[in-house]
């Protein structure tokens, strides 16, 4: 019942005008440590993607341009530091810039078939058995977790928001707060889908099967929450992560990721 209440509260329809239907819900941008909004945009049933795309080049290009939702969403959700949208192929969004991100999705199989969720989740890409033990972090793990988060960020991520650098410490504290909040452990989306905010392995523990075991733990946690799908973003330039997801059997979805200016 609690999950259903959270899911109903999180999702809102922000556009339902042919050829578009768009739903928004809050999420937490882990690597920047800020609250944000995600908008999922799809072709409406009233006008399918084939009809819309047929207009491209035929004087009907405007049919593929999504109205500017940024002002409306910022007014409704002033707490959102950024607004990210997922568009179908061939669509464009006014007031938004395309991001070099890939979006992945992992449909969750019934518990009896869980071993087939991902390929090779028991060990690293070389096929050796994993050595990592995975457990849910508790309050006593905060300092250890934040050190790991800072170590990873310093090796991977450059941050800036509005031209001002965001401190690692602030991001670590904010992300930990979101993690330990019940509502944000797995972000409830629509149709029983969850959003994975972050998954990382510190440099000194890589290539030992830790990532595979962590990912399996994520899927198990999602399944225990009765979710049917897990989604996550990845920078296309993060070659190691993209390769990691490929070893698990995942390919990016055919979508366009944009962010409102």
Buried (B, 14 or more C-beta within 10 A) or exposed (E): EEEEEBBEEBBBEBBEEBBBBBBBBBBBBBBBBBBBBBBBBBBBEEBEBEBBBEBEEEEEEEBBEBEBBBEEBBEEBEEBBBBBBBBBEEBBBEBBEEBEBBBBBBEBBEEEEBEEBBEBBBBBBEEEEBEBEBEEEEEEBBEEBBEBBBBBBEEBBEBEEEEEEBEBEEBBBBBBEBBBEEBBBBBBBEEBBBBBBBBBBBEEBBEBBBBBBBBBBBBBBBBEBEBBBBBBBBBEEBEEBBEBBEBBEBEBBEBBBBBBE
